[in-house]
Amino acid sequence: MSGGEDTAWVGDLVHDEDAGRRGIVTDVRGGTVWVLRPEFGTGQWTSPAPERLTVLMPRERMREER
């Protein structure tokens, strides 16, 4: 299972509109809760609303830039 073109998925850098911050999706639990970590630093938070996550850089491009 993978995310659609407009849906954030594991490895994507996103902007979480509800949290007002950028992060990287680290897990999708049961297809209903997205787990994110800060782009820099430690910690994590969850988002139950993938439609509120804007993909800033897809996982494929993130891999290329590392």
C-alpha positions in Angstrom: 0.0 0.0 0.0 1.3 3.4 -0.8 0.0 7.0 -0.8 -1.5 8.6 -3.8 0.1 11.4 -5.7 -1.6 14.1 -3.6 -1.6 12.2 -0.3 1.4 12.4 2.1 3.1 9.1 2.7 6.0 7.7 4.7 9.2 9.6 3.9 7.6 12.7 2.5 8.5 16.2 3.8 5.2 17.9 4.6 3.6 21.0 6.0 1.0 20.2 8.7 -1.6 23.0 8.5 -3.1 22.0 11.8 0.2 22.0 13.7 1.6 24.9 11.8 4.9 23.1 11.2 7.0 21.1 8.8 7.8 17.4 9.3 8.6 14.1 7.8 6.0 11.4 7.8 7.4 8.4 9.7 4.4 6.1 9.8 0.8 5.7 8.8 -1.2 3.7 11.3 -4.2 1.8 10.1 -4.5 4.3 7.2 -6.1 6.8 9.7 -3.3 8.4 11.7 -0.2 9.9 10.2 2.9 10.1 12.5 5.4 12.9 11.9 8.7 14.0 13.2 10.2 17.5 12.9 12.3 18.1 9.9 15.1 19.0 12.3 15.4 18.0 15.9 13.5 15.3 17.9 10.0 14.5 18.9 6.9 13.5 17.0 3.2 14.3 16.6 0.3 12.8 14.9 -2.2 13.9 12.3 -5.6 12.2 11.7 -6.2 14.5 8.7 -3.9 13.7 5.7 -5.8 16.2 3.6 -4.3 18.9 5.9 -0.8 17.7 5.0 0.8 19.5 2.1 3.7 17.6 0.4 6.7 19.9 0.2 9.1 17.2 -1.1 8.2 13.7 -2.0 10.1 10.8 -0.5 11.8 10.0 -3.9 13.3 13.5 -4.0 14.2 13.4 -0.3 16.3 10.2 -1.0 18.1 11.9 -4.0 19.1 15.0 -1.9 20.7 12.9 1.0 
